Amino acid sequence: MFSMDPVTILVSVVVILFLVKVYNNQKQEKGKNLPPGPRPFPFIGSMHLIDLKKPHISFMELSKQYGPVYTIQLGMSKTVILCGYDAVKEALINHADEFADRPKMPLFYKIEKDHGIVFSNGESWKAMRRFTLARLRDYGMGKKGIEDKINEEAECLVQTFRSYGGKPFDNRVILNAAVANIIVSLLLNNRFEYDDPTLLNLMHLVNENIRLMGTPMARLYDMFPTLIDPLPGAHHKIAEYCEQLHEFMRQKFTKQRKDLDVNHHRNLIDAFLAKQQEGKPESTLYFHDENLITLVAQLFGAGMETTSTTLRWSLLIMIKYPEIQKKVQKEIEKVIGTAQPKLEHRKQMPYTDAVVCEVQRFGDIVPTNLPHATTCDITFRGYLIPKGTTIVPLLSSILKDKAYFAKPDQFYPEHFLDADGKFSRNDAFIPFSAGKRSCAGEGLAKMELFLFFTTLLQNFTFQALPGTVVDLTPALGSTNAPLPQNICAIPRN
């Protein structure tokens, strides 16, 4: 099959653009008072300065030269990068309304249009976010109902880990499945066995898309969609996988619609279908099938991937730092003993709480954050940023901000402990982002991380294979996930 590497494609793009002369010398006159940044070349902008595999590292390097707020042109569009907690807080919290939109990302638009909750804008986004937050609360986010579900799943996880008898195994699929079952219970009122082919396929679709979205070809598509679209590459595979995921969701709600009881909702899909039948204007405008398909697919992907990735990091880090693992286990023994971990234990377990937070900070799961866009022209730090400008609030630069974290490049739980060993909140700890676009499932993710992590450390001591060294280098992808590594779970009782 015909294929081209990203460098060849990039050269081709530049040549084509020069030949057809489609570039109008600085069309974006309105952006003249944007923050400073590297001088762009015609057509490619400043792409030559960016590592397309790990763009967040390039963005952080450029901030050393241009400051915490700067402009970079990627392809033919200008993007404003925000680095460090102070700049991001000023934008996303102090000017929450003005920075609340999402840009029209070509790859996501090709797949999802303006549907769902992640990349939609305006009234549709508001309706989907209100609905999602309300339903997550209804179905137990932050309540005992969902805590019990997480604890039941944690027990299944323990039994599965125990089945390996201390021998090495890859925990990726198992942790993916356990976390997926929590969001599946809310969306579909269902639970899958960890080896269920349906669940394995759904997880494969999500994980592959997360990986593919971090490839140079996918990033090039967002810069030059018209030119890249006809070429073979990751963008076509992403669209194909998304369609498979959407088709599964379509079949699910089509089946549920047949026996829907509008007065008794089994899950989030039922609640959405009931909204369609209310006969209000918003029922037609926002609660249509395309929004339902995209919303459920997005919640499934987001609810599974980042939390299970964080748990994978937590176990690798415990293996890397056995002395920290022992301190966590000692605190578990003191506060919980052999009883089932509960959320109420967390306030009595400052060290464990600090370790979980530090895993999220150090793991830096979504380094570039999801992009924002300005809803109107805004003067920000003396610069005029036009309406519709893409904004990247660089999450990696916040979680590694030297002004807020004493040892940003090290795993150091003391970032979240005071001199007396009590848990200490850190303002710059915003792994779920901040403002009006912060993660809707933050409360659920925090519950899962504490309960799963504590239960696993209560039952096992984690070790590497004899003679191997734990590698904390992230794998390639749009999120920072650990490289595949086998671990040993040694039963403690």
DRENMAR-643691 format. One record per residue (C-alpha): residue in three letters; x, y, z. Coordinates in pm, whole numbers, padded with zeros to 5 digits, always signed. Each point is the difference from the previous one (the first is absolute). Layout:
% DRENMAR-643691
ALAXYZ
...
% end
This chain:
% DRENMAR-643691
MET+00000+00000+00000
PHE+00122+00352-00082
SER+00142+00175+00308
MET+00214+00301+00077
ASP+00191+00091+00312
PRO-00095+00325+00179
VAL+00315+00185-00115
THR-00073-00075-00368
ILE-00361+00107+00052
LEU+00110+00322+00167
VAL+00236+00084-00286
SER-00277-00078-00249
VAL-00239+00225+00188
VAL+00245+00290-00012
VAL+00073-00048-00372
ILE-00369-00021-00092
LEU-00086+00308+00200
PHE+00280+00199-00160
LEU-00102-00111-00349
VAL-00370+00081+00033
LYS+00069+00334+00173
VAL-00296-00027+00234
TYR+00167+00184+00276
ASN-00107+00365+00021
ASN+00287+00190+00160
GLN-00116+00029+00361
LYS-00374-00033-00024
GLN-00032+00019+00375
GLU+00052+00375+00030
LYS-00235-00002+00297
GLY+00258-00197+00197
LYS+00276+00262-00022
ASN-00005+00071+00374
LEU+00019-00364+00101
PRO+00260-00106+00259
PRO+00356-00033-00136
GLY+00134-00323-00143
PRO+00230-00150-00260
ARG-00019+00157-00344
PRO-00192-00239-00225
PHE+00095-00117-00347
PRO-00268+00020-00269
PHE-00230-00301-00003
ILE+00171-00215+00262
GLY+00010+00271+00266
SER+00233-00113+00279
MET-00053-00372-00042
HIS+00374-00051-00039
LEU+00039+00090+00368
ILE-00248-00261+00125
ASP+00057-00368+00072
LEU-00325-00142-00136
LYS+00034-00308+00219
LYS+00031+00196+00326
PRO-00111+00358-00076
HIS-00040+00095+00368
ILE+00378-00026+00049
SER+00061+00237-00292
PHE-00265+00242+00132
MET+00167+00008+00342
GLU+00341+00063-00155
LEU-00136+00292-00206
SER-00153+00155+00314
LYS+00353+00043+00137
GLN+00067+00239-00288
TYR-00340+00167-00049
GLY-00151-00007+00349
PRO-00309-00164+00153
VAL-00239+00138-00265
TYR+00114-00021-00360
THR-00130-00056-00353
ILE+00107-00274-00235
GLN-00122-00058-00354
LEU-00060-00366-00081
GLY-00073-00037-00368
MET-00206+00305-00085
SER-00174+00057+00332
LYS+00124+00186+00303
THR-00013-00159+00344
VAL+00062+00168+00335
ILE+00189-00219+00248
LEU-00050+00057+00373
CYS+00278-00134+00225
GLY+00009-00024+00378
TYR-00277+00009+00259
ASP-00028+00380+00029
ALA-00068+00059-00371
VAL-00241-00294-00029
LYS-00190+00099+00315
GLU-00033+00357-00125
ALA-00150-00126-00327
LEU-00213-00300+00098
ILE-00120+00118+00341
ASN+00019+00382+00006
HIS-00125+00024-00361
ALA-00194-00327-00007
ASP-00273+00116-00241
GLU+00240+00153-00251
PHE+00212-00319-00022
ALA-00284-00253+00017
ASP-00030-00110-00366
ARG+00168-00284-00185
PRO+00166+00059-00337
LYS-00125-00185-00304
MET+00261-00276-00018
PRO-00017-00151-00351
LEU+00060-00359+00109
PHE-00264+00005+00275
TYR-00242+00196-00217
LYS+00034-00259-00277
ILE-00105-00270+00248
GLU-00238+00168+00244
LYS-00111+00328-00160
ASP-00116+00225+00288
HIS-00157-00284+00200
GLY+00060-00129+00351
ILE+00168+00186+00284
VAL+00373+00016-00079
PHE+00027+00214-00316
SER-00349+00150-00024
ASN-00074+00367+00069
GLY-00288+00232+00076
GLU-00340-00112+00124
SER+00046-00362-00107
TRP+00315-00029+00212
LYS-00174+00164+00297
ALA-00296-00237-00027
MET+00227-00308-00027
ARG+00220+00107+00293
ARG-00301+00081+00224
PHE-00157-00334-00087
THR+00324-00196+00054
LEU+00083+00156+00337
ALA-00357-00047+00124
ARG-00015-00364-00110
LEU+00342-00084+00146
ARG-00123+00141+00331
ASP-00329-00193-00031
TYR+00183-00326-00059
GLY+00226+00037+00297
MET+00306+00218-00078
GLY+00117+00097+00348
LYS-00259-00225+00166
LYS+00004-00338+00170
GLY-00166-00178-00295
ILE+00293+00050-00232
GLU+00249-00055+00285
ASP-00147-00347+00048
LYS+00030-00070-00374
ILE+00366+00106+00000
ASN+00070-00218+00305
GLU-00168-00301-00163
GLU+00208+00054-00312
ALA+00315+00044+00210
GLU-00068-00340+00156
CYS-00028-00156-00349
LEU+00329+00169-00086
VAL+00167-00145+00309
GLN-00121-00352-00087
THR+00131+00037-00355
PHE+00341+00124+00119
ARG+00008-00282+00256
SER-00060-00258-00275
TYR+00352+00064-00135
GLY+00152-00135+00323
GLY+00271+00264+00016
LYS+00120-00076-00354
PRO+00057+00285-00250
PHE-00291+00129-00207
ASP-00104+00304-00206
ASN-00263+00194+00195
ARG-00110+00236-00277
VAL-00308-00187-00124
ILE-00107-00098+00352
LEU+00016+00357+00137
ASN-00166+00134-00317
ALA-00284-00247+00047
ALA-00051+00068+00371
VAL-00020+00377-00052
ALA-00211-00042-00315
ASN-00254-00200+00201
ILE-00066+00297+00228
ILE-00091+00238-00283
VAL-00184-00284-00179
SER-00217-00049+00310
LEU-00106+00365-00021
LEU-00047+00009-00377
LEU-00143-00346-00067
ASN-00082-00145+00343
ASN+00223-00291-00090
ARG+00321-00177+00101
PHE+00240-00199-00216
GLU+00237-00279+00095
TYR+00358+00109-00066
ASP+00037-00241-00292
ASP-00336+00082-00160
PRO+00060+00044-00377
THR-00240+00299-00018
LEU+00184+00187+00274
LEU+00341-00094-00142
ASN-00103+00139-00338
LEU-00138+00326+00146
MET+00319+00052+00201
HIS+00213-00075-00307
LEU-00185+00265-00202
VAL+00051+00265+00269
ASN+00363-00087+00076
GLU+00099-00012-00366
ASN-00159+00338-00067
ILE+00179+00154+00298
ARG+00328-00133-00141
LEU-00074+00103-00360
MET-00105+00353+00098
GLY+00354+00052+00126
THR+00162-00091-00332
PRO+00154+00264-00228
MET-00249-00084-00278
ALA-00302+00074+00222
ARG+00154+00328+00115
LEU+00078+00096-00360
TYR-00363-00063-00092
ASP-00111+00268+00247
MET+00236+00248-00166
PHE-00063-00088-00367
PRO-00329-00196-00012
THR-00076+00059-00370
LEU+00342-00118-00111
ILE+00044-00288+00243
ASP-00352-00143-00031
PRO+00056-00181-00336
LEU+00322-00158+00126
PRO+00012-00332+00188
GLY+00075+00020+00370
ALA-00113+00007+00362
HIS-00285+00246-00063
HIS-00193-00261-00200
LYS+00056-00272+00260
ILE-00118+00235+00279
ALA-00320+00074-00192
GLU-00056-00371-00061
TYR+00046-00091+00367
CYS-00228+00283+00113
GLU-00272-00117-00236
GLN+00022-00352+00146
LEU-00032+00142+00352
HIS-00293+00218-00107
GLU-00173-00296-00164
PHE+00019-00197+00324
MET-00159+00290+00190
ARG-00265+00038-00272
GLN-00100-00365+00032
LYS-00016+00029+00380
PHE-00235+00296+00013
THR-00214-00132-00288
LYS-00060-00314+00207
GLN-00067+00198+00320
ARG-00245+00231-00173
LYS-00232-00297-00067
ASP-00064-00069+00369
LEU+00059+00349+00143
ASP-00193+00098+00314
VAL+00019+00381+00015
ASN-00075-00011+00373
HIS+00271-00251+00085
HIS+00347+00060-00142
ARG+00240-00294+00011
ASN+00301+00203-00111
LEU+00116+00317-00174
ILE-00124-00116-00340
ASP-00354-00046+00138
ALA+00015+00349+00150
PHE+00104+00145-00336
LEU-00273-00190-00189
ALA-00256+00128+00251
LYS+00116+00358-00065
GLN-00074-00055-00370
GLN-00365-00068+00086
GLU-00058+00304+00221
GLY-00128+00201-00296
LYS+00200+00312+00093
PRO+00192+00202-00263
GLU+00333-00126+00139
SER-00117-00361-00050
THR+00028+00048-00377
LEU+00281+00256-00002
TYR+00248-00179+00226
PHE-00126-00343+00111
HIS+00025-00163-00341
ASP+00155-00337-00082
GLU+00329+00137-00132
ASN+00063+00184+00327
LEU-00084-00318+00191
ILE+00237-00220-00203
THR+00289+00244+00030
LEU-00060+00082+00366
VAL-00007-00363+00112
ALA+00306-00089-00210
GLN+00192+00298+00143
LEU-00097-00082+00359
PHE+00103-00363-00049
GLY+00340+00095-00143
ALA+00074+00276+00251
GLY-00135-00202+00292
MET+00226-00294-00076
GLU+00327+00120-00149
THR+00142+00268+00227
THR-00097-00166+00330
SER+00136-00343-00096
THR+00317+00165-00134
THR+00046+00178+00334
LEU-00042-00330+00187
ARG+00260-00163-00224
TRP+00241+00283+00081
SER-00075-00041+00372
LEU+00106-00367+00004
LEU+00316+00060-00203
ILE+00098+00288+00227
MET-00055-00216+00310
ILE+00234-00260-00153
LYS+00257+00270-00081
TYR-00015+00142+00353
PRO-00057-00296+00238
GLU+00058+00220+00306
ILE-00302+00212-00100
GLN-00204-00315-00059
LYS+00085-00118+00355
LYS-00105+00333+00152
VAL-00336-00017-00180
GLN-00054-00358+00119
LYS+00091+00096+00355
GLU-00261+00277-00005
ILE-00260-00239-00144
GLU+00072-00249+00281
LYS-00030+00272+00264
VAL-00324+00159-00126
ILE-00186-00281-00180
GLY+00164-00327+00098
THR-00163-00285-00194
ALA-00339+00175-00032
GLN-00131+00122-00334
PRO+00139+00345-00093
LYS-00261+00279+00007
LEU+00011+00357-00122
GLU-00040+00119+00358
HIS+00345-00148+00075
ARG+00170+00247-00233
LYS-00001+00292+00244
GLN+00182-00223+00252
MET+00261-00104-00260
PRO+00195+00312-00098
TYR+00302-00189-00136
THR-00203-00230-00225
ASP-00206+00299-00118
ALA+00322+00189-00077
VAL+00141-00298-00193
VAL-00314-00028-00215
CYS+00015+00373-00079
GLU+00371-00019-00076
VAL-00060-00290-00241
GLN-00242+00222-00192
ARG+00244+00292+00003
PHE+00309-00202-00090
GLY-00183-00216-00256
ASP-00114+00317-00181
ILE-00266-00204-00181
VAL-00137+00269-00236
PRO+00307+00223-00051
THR-00137+00242-00259
ASN-00350+00013+00152
LEU-00296+00026-00237
PRO+00014+00327-00196
HIS-00228+00293+00076
ALA-00112+00288-00221
THR-00099+00357+00078
THR-00372+00079-00009
CYS+00061+00368-00080
ASP+00281+00249-00059
ILE+00183+00035+00331
THR+00286+00211+00130
PHE+00216-00237+00204
ARG+00319+00117+00169
GLY+00009+00298-00234
TYR-00044-00202-00320
LEU-00308-00016-00221
ILE-00106-00358-00061
PRO-00273-00017-00268
LYS-00316-00204+00033
GLY+00046-00360-00111
THR+00375-00015+00069
THR+00119-00346+00106
ILE+00139-00001+00355
VAL+00218-00277+00142
PRO+00009+00015+00383
LEU+00303-00227+00032
LEU-00080-00237+00286
SER+00352-00142+00010
SER+00141+00346+00074
ILE-00239+00035+00296
LEU+00064-00340+00157
LYS+00376+00067-00032
ASP-00010+00367+00097
LYS+00310+00067+00213
ALA-00178+00284+00178
TYR-00246-00249+00150
PHE+00183-00334+00009
ALA+00339-00018+00170
LYS+00122-00301-00199
PRO-00207+00007-00321
ASP+00196-00271-00184
GLN+00010-00245+00290
PHE-00264-00220+00162
TYR-00035+00180+00332
PRO-00320-00058+00206
GLU+00110+00280+00234
HIS-00133+00243-00263
PHE-00335-00072+00168
LEU+00108-00019+00365
ASP+00072+00274+00253
ALA+00280-00004+00257
ASP-00219-00202+00239
GLY-00077-00267-00258
LYS-00357+00117-00052
PHE-00149+00015-00350
SER+00055+00341-00157
ARG-00196+00117-00302
ASN+00205+00149-00284
ASP-00175+00261-00218
ALA+00194-00102-00310
PHE-00122-00359+00024
ILE-00260+00004-00278
PRO+00040-00332-00186
PHE-00366+00024-00108
SER+00055+00352-00137
ALA-00198+00296+00136
GLY-00282+00237-00081
LYS-00314-00072-00198
ARG+00159-00279-00204
SER+00148-00196+00289
CYS-00057-00376-00009
ALA-00365-00088+00073
GLY+00105-00333+00153
GLU+00257+00142+00243
GLY-00192-00110+00310
LEU-00042-00355-00130
ALA+00367-00028-00101
LYS+00120+00112+00346
MET-00217-00265+00166
GLU+00127-00273-00231
LEU+00367+00093+00040
PHE-00011-00003+00381
LEU-00209-00317+00039
PHE+00173-00209-00270
PHE+00350+00108+00104
THR-00059-00053+00372
THR-00162-00341-00052
LEU+00285-00120-00221
LEU+00271+00120+00241
GLN-00191-00155+00289
ASN+00008-00341-00169
PHE+00328-00006-00193
THR+00360+00112-00001
PHE+00098+00089-00357
GLN+00339-00094-00141
ALA+00180-00004-00333
LEU+00123-00314-00169
PRO+00333-00102+00154
GLY+00285+00178-00175
THR-00218+00258-00176
VAL-00015+00374+00053
VAL-00331+00185-00006
ASP-00012+00243-00292
LEU-00201+00316+00073
THR+00033+00134-00355
PRO-00347+00071-00145
ALA-00112-00182-00315
LEU-00092+00189-00317
GLY-00360+00120-00007
SER-00226+00298+00059
THR+00013-00086+00371
ASN+00305-00089+00209
ALA-00046-00373+00066
PRO+00265-00238+00135
LEU+00186-00231-00234
PRO-00132-00359+00014
GLN+00178-00173+00291
ASN-00071-00320+00187
ILE-00030+00026+00378
CYS-00020-00245+00290
ALA-00278+00031+00260
ILE+00118-00183+00313
PRO-00297-00079+00231
ARG+00036+00150+00349
ASN-00244-00234+00170
% end
